[in-house]
């Protein structure tokens, strides 16, 4: 089960406390991570889970989206600031970032640098990544679970 693999990976991490869970859509990545969080934190599991797509949707106004369609580089700058602010507002030692497709689809990777910095100093972060964005993940430097679903 995924929650057991997560526990094993996290317990073996030293300084770089960043874990990527990569796999196809609808294969149980999100549910497996939520099961892990529920087992570890009980009813307060959702304090540790961030639906990044929803968070960005709440933080970005429609007029900004119109601007981004004309000037995509502004989205990269703003998204990095939004992610930095998110971490400034969170104090939890473990966070899960899910639904980051919007950033990956725009080939945004600067936000990953903020995550990498956070994991070296402050906390452990798990990022759930759809398989089609595998090449944008720095898997050579950080822990990865390749998840295909089922009883892997």
Secondary structure as UniProt FT lines:
FT   HELIX           2..11
FT   STRAND          18..23
FT   TURN            25..26
FT   HELIX           29..41
FT   HELIX           42..48
FT   STRAND          49..51
FT   HELIX           52..59
FT   HELIX           62..70
FT   HELIX           72..89
FT   STRAND          94..98
FT   HELIX           101..105
FT   TURN            106..107
FT   HELIX           110..121
FT   STRAND          124..130
FT   HELIX           131..136
FT   TURN            139..141
FT   STRAND          143..147
FT   TURN            150..151
//
